[in-house]
Amino acid sequence: MAFKMKYATKAEVPAELQPHFVEKDGAWVADTEVGEHPSFIAVREKKDELLGEVKKVKAEREEARSAVDQVKTALGITDLAELPNALKGKASAGKEEVEKIVTERVAAFKAESEKQVKALTDQNNAAQAQLQVLLIDNAITAEATKAGIAPTAMQDVLLRGQRLFKVVEGKPVPMDGEKVIYGKDGVNPMPVSEWMGRLTTEAPHLFNPSQGGGAKPGEGGRQPVAGNVRSRADLKNDAEKAKFITDHGVDAYKALPATA
């Protein structure tokens, strides 16, 4: 699930988000940090609210369970199924009615409390899933913007990232099934920035073309494009390739020969 950070007109901005957008360069853009998008905040607050309700219902259920345990202790039984027999002889009048009332109330409370806990747990799980999508989308959006992603390719990149990353302890972690994909250091999970660097070389068509400053075929032979970069072989790793594309554009990268 992605949230647009820019709209052409104010009318296109959802009403609930308009207070968080400002007019800039003829368009309406979000006046907030990516990690504090209003929709992100709303989901996070709803998640906290649901967690509080779940804790409350669980506490009430524990209180009821304690009361039932006290009844079982007083009657010398270990299971409520023994209640009818235990009540026999305890009261000379209306004992059948007492049995019926106690059994019905305990069963009704148990069913209702379990129903409430399940409903709140389902809501919390849904909010948690939505929050995880937002965390991944926000991290990818930030890195994709730095790398010069083409506006029309943002949704494609977000879908790729959602298939690859899972949220573990509040951070996006790339996973291959149940296995963590490690970064170039071989120790830590591959960060979103490193994945974005790989993407610039694996799918350069997703990024903005060069706007000048790069090498062009037929101009100057093997003259360096930047520093000592004369060919793709001079870019030793994904990070260097990503930086080159960010600085000089995809067209300049494509124009580099394989070797000098």
C-alpha positions in Angstrom: 0.0 0.0 0.0 1.6 3.3 -1.2 0.7 6.8 -0.2 1.2 9.7 -2.7 3.4 12.5 -1.5 2.5 14.8 -4.4 -0.6 15.9 -6.3 -1.1 18.2 -9.2 -4.0 20.1 -7.7 -5.4 20.6 -4.2 -8.7 18.9 -5.3 -6.8 15.6 -5.8 -5.5 15.6 -2.3 -7.8 13.4 0.0 -9.7 15.7 2.4 -8.3 14.1 5.5 -4.8 14.7 4.3 -5.1 18.3 3.0 -3.9 19.9 6.3 -0.6 18.1 5.7 0.0 19.3 2.2 1.4 22.6 0.9 1.6 24.2 -2.5 5.1 24.1 -4.0 6.3 24.7 -7.5 2.8 24.5 -8.9 1.9 21.3 -7.2 0.7 20.1 -3.8 3.3 18.1 -1.8 3.3 16.5 1.7 4.6 18.9 4.4 6.0 16.1 6.5 8.9 13.5 6.8 8.3 10.2 5.0 8.4 8.3 8.3 5.7 10.6 9.8 3.1 10.4 7.0 -0.3 11.2 8.6 -1.7 7.8 7.4 1.3 6.1 9.0 0.7 7.9 12.3 -3.1 7.1 12.2 -2.4 3.4 11.7 0.2 3.3 14.4 -2.2 5.1 16.9 -5.0 2.6 16.0 -2.6 -0.3 16.6 -1.8 1.0 20.1 -5.4 1.6 20.8 -6.3 -2.0 19.8 -3.5 -3.4 21.9 -4.8 -1.6 24.9 -8.3 -3.0 24.3 -6.9 -6.5 24.0 -5.0 -6.2 27.3 -8.2 -4.9 29.0 -10.4 -7.8 27.8 -7.7 -10.3 28.7 -7.5 -8.7 32.2 -11.3 -9.0 32.6 -11.1 -12.6 31.5 -8.4 -13.3 34.1 -10.5 -11.7 36.8 -13.5 -13.9 35.8 -11.3 -17.0 35.7 -10.1 -16.1 39.2 -13.7 -15.8 40.5 -14.6 -19.2 38.9 -11.5 -20.7 40.5 -12.7 -19.4 43.9 -16.1 -21.1 43.3 -14.4 -24.4 42.4 -12.2 -24.2 45.5 -15.1 -23.5 47.7 -17.1 -26.5 46.3 -14.0 -28.7 46.2 -14.2 -29.4 42.4 -11.6 -29.1 39.7 -13.9 -28.6 36.7 -17.1 -26.7 36.1 -18.6 -29.9 34.7 -18.6 -31.2 38.3 -20.7 -28.2 39.4 -24.2 -29.8 39.3 -23.1 -32.8 41.5 -21.3 -30.4 43.9 -24.4 -28.3 44.3 -26.5 -31.3 45.3 -27.2 -31.1 48.9 -25.8 -27.6 49.3 -29.2 -26.0 49.2 -32.5 -27.6 50.1 -34.6 -25.1 48.1 -34.2 -24.0 44.5 -30.9 -25.9 43.9 -31.8 -26.8 40.4 -32.5 -23.1 39.6 -29.1 -22.2 41.1 -27.4 -24.8 39.1 -29.0 -23.5 35.9 -28.2 -19.8 36.6 -24.6 -20.4 37.5 -23.9 -22.7 34.6 -25.6 -20.4 32.1 -23.8 -17.2 33.3 -20.4 -18.9 33.3 -20.9 -20.2 29.8 -22.3 -16.9 28.5 -19.4 -14.9 29.9 -16.8 -17.4 28.6 -18.3 -17.3 25.1 -18.6 -13.4 25.0 -15.1 -12.8 26.4 -13.6 -15.2 23.8 -15.5 -13.5 21.0 -14.3 -10.1 22.1 -10.7 -11.2 22.3 -10.8 -12.8 18.9 -12.4 -9.7 17.3 -9.8 -7.4 18.9 -7.0 -9.7 18.0 -8.1 -9.9 14.3 -8.3 -6.0 14.2 -4.9 -5.8 15.8 -3.4 -8.2 13.3 -4.9 -6.3 10.4 -3.5 -3.0 11.7 -0.1 -4.6 12.3 -0.1 -5.9 8.7 -1.0 -2.5 7.3 1.7 -0.9 9.5 4.3 -3.3 8.1 3.4 -2.4 4.6 3.7 1.3 5.4 7.1 0.8 7.0 8.4 -1.0 4.0 6.9 1.4 1.5 8.2 4.5 3.4 11.8 3.0 3.5 11.7 2.1 -0.2 10.2 5.5 -1.2 13.0 7.4 0.6 15.8 5.3 -1.0 14.1 5.3 -4.5 13.8 9.0 -4.4 17.5 9.4 -3.6 18.4 7.0 -6.4 16.4 9.0 -9.0 13.6 6.6 -9.6 11.3 7.5 -12.5 7.8 8.7 -11.1 6.1 6.1 -13.3 8.2 3.3 -11.9 7.6 3.9 -8.2 4.7 1.5 -7.9 6.8 -1.2 -9.7 9.6 -0.7 -7.2 7.3 -0.8 -4.2 5.7 -4.1 -5.4 9.2 -5.6 -5.8 10.1 -4.4 -2.3 7.0 -5.7 -0.7 7.7 -9.2 -2.1 11.3 -9.1 -0.8 11.2 -7.3 2.6 9.5 -8.3 5.8 9.4 -6.2 9.0 11.5 -7.8 11.8 11.9 -5.9 15.1 10.6 -2.7 13.4 13.0 -2.8 10.4 12.7 -4.0 6.8 14.7 -7.2 6.4 15.0 -9.0 3.0 13.9 -12.6 3.1 14.2 -15.6 0.8 11.4 -17.7 2.2 12.5 -18.1 5.9 16.1 -17.2 5.2 17.6 -13.7 5.7 19.4 -12.2 2.7 22.6 -10.7 4.0 24.3 -7.6 2.6 27.8 -7.2 1.1 29.4 -7.3 4.6 28.1 -10.8 5.0 27.0 -10.1 8.6 24.0 -7.8 8.5 20.7 -8.1 6.5 21.0 -6.2 3.2 19.6 -2.7 3.8 17.1 -1.1 1.5 19.8 1.3 0.2 22.0 -1.6 -1.0 19.1 -3.3 -2.6 18.2 -0.1 -4.4 21.8 0.1 -5.6 21.5 -3.3 -7.1 18.3 -2.4 -8.8 19.9 0.5 -10.6 22.1 -1.9 -12.4 19.6 -4.8 -12.8 16.8 -2.6 -14.0 18.2 0.8 -15.1 15.0 1.5 -17.1 13.2 2.2 -13.8 15.3 5.3 -13.1 15.4 8.8 -14.6 17.6 9.2 -17.7 20.7 11.4 -17.6 20.2 15.1 -17.9 23.7 15.8 -19.1 27.2 15.5 -17.8 27.8 11.9 -18.8 29.9 10.3 -21.4 28.4 10.0 -24.9 29.4 7.4 -27.5 31.9 8.7 -30.1 32.9 11.7 -28.1 36.5 11.5 -26.9 37.1 7.8 -27.2 37.8 6.3 -23.7 37.9 9.6 -21.8 37.0 9.4 -18.1 33.3 10.2 -17.4 34.0 10.9 -13.7 37.4 10.6 -12.0 39.0 7.4 -13.3 35.8 5.8 -14.6 36.3 4.9 -18.3 34.2 1.7 -18.4 31.8 -0.4 -16.3 34.7 -2.4 -15.1 36.0 0.6 -13.2 32.8 0.5 -11.0 33.9 -2.2 -8.5 30.6 -2.9 -6.7 26.9 -2.1 -6.6 27.4 0.9 -4.4 29.7 2.6 -6.9 27.4 1.8 -9.8 24.5 3.3 -7.9 26.4 6.4 -7.1 27.5 6.8 -10.7 24.0 6.5 -12.0 22.7 8.9 -9.3 25.4 11.5 -10.3 25.5 11.0 -14.1 22.2 9.3 -15.0 21.3 5.9 -16.5 22.1 7.0 -20.1 25.7 7.7 -19.1 26.0 4.3 -17.4 24.6 2.6 -20.5 27.1 4.5 -22.7 30.1 3.1 -20.7 31.9 0.2 -22.5 32.2 -3.1 -20.6 36.0 -2.6 -20.4 38.4 0.3 -21.1 
